[in-house]
Amino acid sequence: MIHYIKGTIEAKFENGIVVETGGIGYEVFVPVGSSLYLAKQGTDVQVFISMIVKEDDVSLYGFPSESSLNLFKKLITVNSVGAKAAMAILSAVSDEQLKKAILFDDVDTITTAKGVGKKMAQKIVLELKDKLDKTELSAAGFESGEVIIPEGDSRAEAVDALVSLGYSRSEATEALIGIKEKDLTAEDYIKLALKKI
């Protein structure tokens, strides 16, 4: 099994790059818009790899970091989300945007990816919401204290209110993530959050 490839970008093709190492050129599909796809020919890179083996095909999917690779692996565990759909999603939105979309049931953000409909986006949210671990929550800004709740959402008001009560911003935000109810008032969100903290 290949975990990563270190080499030089020798060429680019639609949705991928050719990485040469040890005299072998590997065709690797990468998210369009990623640092790997935008890098110039001749750039030395380390590409984290997921190798997908099918009856009639072996494909390499590459990512600039291990966390991006892990996000891809989580996406393809969702029923009906294949490698191509996962790559389309990771090409359309950043890792952080995707994590936020999953955590806050933001189906519209996920459907901006080519070929990804509402049903698939809803499945992704449903199946991955509880699979994002603490490390990923931290990477998405929860533990740094960054408010990542969309502006105008009453949960943002609830976070500010909980902070004024003496809770840390990350505690307040994390408590609100687990609340499944939507479109509540800030007051209702605060009541539910206080039961969780």
C-alpha positions as CSV (number, residue, x, y, z in Angstrom):
1,M,0.0,0.0,0.0
2,I,1.3,3.5,-0.9
3,H,1.0,6.1,1.9
4,Y,2.8,9.0,0.2
5,I,5.0,9.8,-2.8
6,K,7.8,12.3,-2.7
7,G,8.9,13.5,-6.1
8,T,8.8,16.2,-8.7
9,I,5.7,17.4,-10.7
10,E,6.6,16.6,-14.3
11,A,3.2,17.3,-15.9
12,K,-0.4,18.2,-15.3
13,F,-3.5,16.7,-16.8
14,E,-7.2,17.3,-16.3
15,N,-7.9,16.8,-12.5
16,G,-4.4,15.5,-11.8
17,I,-0.6,15.7,-11.9
18,V,2.2,13.4,-12.9
19,V,4.8,13.0,-10.0
20,E,8.1,11.5,-10.9
21,T,10.2,9.6,-8.4
22,G,12.9,7.0,-8.9
23,G,12.5,7.2,-12.7
24,I,8.7,6.4,-12.5
25,G,6.0,8.9,-13.4
26,Y,2.8,8.4,-11.3
27,E,-0.5,9.8,-12.5
28,V,-2.3,11.1,-9.4
29,F,-5.7,12.7,-9.3
30,V,-5.7,15.7,-7.0
31,P,-8.4,18.2,-6.0
32,V,-8.5,21.1,-8.5
33,G,-7.6,24.2,-6.6
34,S,-5.3,22.4,-4.1
35,S,-1.7,23.5,-3.7
36,L,-0.6,20.4,-5.6
37,Y,-2.7,21.2,-8.7
38,L,-1.6,24.8,-8.6
39,A,2.1,24.1,-8.2
40,K,4.4,24.6,-11.2
41,Q,6.1,21.9,-13.2
42,G,9.4,21.0,-11.6
43,T,8.1,21.6,-8.0
44,D,9.2,19.1,-5.4
45,V,6.2,17.7,-3.5
46,Q,5.0,15.2,-1.0
47,V,1.7,13.7,-2.0
48,F,-0.4,11.7,0.5
49,I,-2.0,8.8,-1.4
50,S,-5.2,6.8,-1.4
51,M,-5.0,3.9,-3.9
52,I,-8.3,2.7,-5.2
53,V,-8.3,-0.7,-6.8
54,K,-11.1,-1.9,-9.0
55,E,-11.5,-4.9,-11.2
56,D,-10.4,-3.0,-14.3
57,D,-8.5,0.0,-12.9
58,V,-6.0,1.1,-10.3
59,S,-6.1,4.8,-9.5
60,L,-4.1,7.1,-7.2
61,Y,-5.8,10.0,-5.4
62,G,-3.4,12.5,-3.9
63,F,-3.6,15.2,-1.2
64,P,-1.3,17.9,0.2
65,S,-1.8,16.8,3.8
66,E,-2.7,13.7,5.8
67,S,-5.8,15.5,7.2
68,S,-7.1,16.0,3.6
69,L,-6.4,12.4,2.8
70,N,-8.4,11.4,6.0
71,L,-11.3,13.6,4.9
72,F,-11.3,11.9,1.5
73,K,-11.3,8.5,3.1
74,K,-14.3,9.5,5.3
75,L,-16.2,10.8,2.3
76,I,-15.9,7.5,0.4
77,T,-17.2,5.5,3.4
78,V,-20.6,7.2,2.7
79,N,-22.9,5.0,0.7
80,S,-23.1,6.1,-2.9
81,V,-20.1,8.5,-2.6
82,G,-17.4,7.3,-4.9
83,A,-13.8,8.6,-5.3
84,K,-14.9,10.9,-8.2
85,A,-17.7,12.5,-6.2
86,A,-15.4,12.9,-3.2
87,M,-12.8,14.6,-5.4
88,A,-15.4,16.9,-6.9
89,I,-16.4,18.0,-3.4
90,L,-12.8,18.5,-2.3
91,S,-12.2,20.5,-5.5
92,A,-15.3,22.7,-4.9
93,V,-14.8,23.5,-1.2
94,S,-11.8,23.7,1.2
95,D,-11.4,21.1,3.9
96,E,-12.5,23.7,6.5
97,Q,-15.6,24.7,4.5
98,L,-16.6,21.0,4.2
99,K,-16.1,20.3,7.9
100,K,-18.2,23.4,8.8
101,A,-20.9,22.3,6.2
102,I,-21.1,18.8,7.8
103,L,-21.2,20.1,11.4
104,F,-23.9,22.7,10.6
105,D,-26.1,20.7,8.2
106,D,-25.1,23.1,5.4
107,V,-26.2,20.9,2.4
108,D,-26.1,23.9,0.0
109,T,-22.3,24.3,0.3
110,I,-21.8,20.6,-0.5
111,T,-24.1,20.7,-3.5
112,T,-21.8,23.3,-5.1
113,A,-19.7,20.4,-6.2
114,K,-20.2,19.2,-9.7
115,G,-22.5,16.1,-9.9
116,V,-23.4,16.2,-6.2
117,G,-27.1,16.5,-5.5
118,K,-29.1,17.3,-2.4
119,K,-29.7,13.6,-1.5
120,M,-26.0,12.8,-1.6
121,A,-25.1,16.0,0.4
122,Q,-27.7,15.0,3.1
123,K,-26.2,11.5,3.3
124,I,-22.8,13.0,3.8
125,V,-24.0,15.3,6.6
126,L,-25.9,12.5,8.3
127,E,-23.2,9.9,8.1
128,L,-20.1,12.0,8.8
129,K,-21.4,14.5,11.5
130,D,-20.4,12.2,14.3
131,K,-17.2,10.9,12.6
132,L,-15.3,14.2,12.7
133,D,-12.9,13.8,15.6
134,K,-11.5,16.4,18.1
135,T,-8.4,17.0,15.9
136,E,-10.6,17.9,13.0
137,L,-12.8,20.1,15.1
138,S,-9.7,21.9,16.3
139,A,-8.5,22.3,12.6
140,A,-11.9,23.8,11.8
141,G,-11.4,26.5,14.4
142,F,-13.3,25.3,17.4
143,E,-10.5,25.2,19.9
144,S,-8.8,28.3,18.6
145,G,-11.9,30.2,19.7
146,E,-12.8,31.2,16.1
147,V,-16.6,31.5,15.6
148,I,-17.4,29.5,12.6
149,I,-21.2,29.6,12.9
150,P,-22.6,31.5,9.9
151,E,-23.4,35.2,10.5
152,G,-27.1,35.8,11.1
153,D,-27.6,32.3,12.6
154,S,-29.1,32.6,16.1
155,R,-26.5,30.1,17.2
156,A,-23.9,32.8,16.8
157,E,-25.9,35.0,19.3
158,A,-26.1,32.0,21.6
159,V,-22.3,31.6,21.5
160,D,-21.8,35.2,22.5
161,A,-24.3,34.9,25.3
162,L,-22.6,31.8,26.7
163,V,-19.2,33.5,26.5
164,S,-20.6,36.4,28.5
165,L,-21.8,33.9,31.1
166,G,-18.1,32.8,31.6
167,Y,-17.8,29.8,29.2
168,S,-15.0,29.7,26.7
169,R,-15.8,30.2,23.1
170,S,-14.7,26.7,22.2
171,E,-16.9,25.2,25.0
172,A,-19.9,27.2,23.8
173,T,-19.4,26.4,20.1
174,E,-18.9,22.7,20.8
175,A,-22.0,22.5,22.9
176,L,-24.0,24.0,20.1
177,I,-22.7,21.6,17.5
178,G,-24.5,18.7,19.1
179,I,-27.9,20.3,19.0
180,K,-29.9,18.7,16.2
181,E,-32.9,21.1,16.3
182,K,-32.8,23.8,13.6
183,D,-34.1,27.4,13.4
184,L,-34.5,27.9,17.1
185,T,-34.2,31.2,18.8
186,A,-30.9,32.2,20.5
187,E,-32.6,31.7,23.9
188,D,-33.7,28.2,23.1
189,Y,-30.2,27.3,21.9
190,I,-28.7,28.7,25.1
191,K,-31.1,26.6,27.2
192,L,-30.2,23.4,25.3
193,A,-26.4,24.2,25.3
194,L,-26.4,24.8,29.1
195,K,-27.7,21.2,29.6
196,K,-24.7,19.9,27.6
197,I,-21.9,22.0,29.1
